[in-house]
Amino acid sequence: MTHRSRLAGFIIDCNTDDLDAAADFWSRALGCSIADRDAGDETAQYQMFGDTPGDLHIEVQKVAHPSRVHLDIEADDIDAEADRLERLGAKKIGFVKRWWVMEAPTGQRFCVVRMKHPEKGGAPNVWND
């Protein structure tokens, strides 16, 4: 079976009580606007950036764990992409809401999320499973 995937963007995880200040800092540091200060839901607080380089999806997220940056890989079949990445040496940490949290062989965490706008940004990679 064939599926497609590509780099979606970056999530800036911030262990902070002031997500507005964190988003303000990162938007100014990266030269982006804040497109949506209320991009989260009832279980998570996010702020989404606009005017990002290469139309990358960039968000600031309030977290309870230490601050870090993680990347998202988007795919039209998240299970197939997570399986492909496992074959490359990554491991599945857990399924959260609608995405896989994964860990690279070198320890970095990242997520595999559903592809929302395949027509935007760079062409996705095509994988033949």
Beta strands, then each sheet from edge to edge (+ up, - down):
strand 1: 2-14
strand 2: 33-36
strand 3: 46-50
strand 4: 57-62
strand 5: 68-75
strand 6: 91-96
strand 7: 99-103
strand 8: 109-114
strand 9: 125-128
sheet 1: 2+ 3- 4+ 1+ 5- 8- 7+ 6-
sheet 2: 2+ 3- 4+ 1+ 9-
end
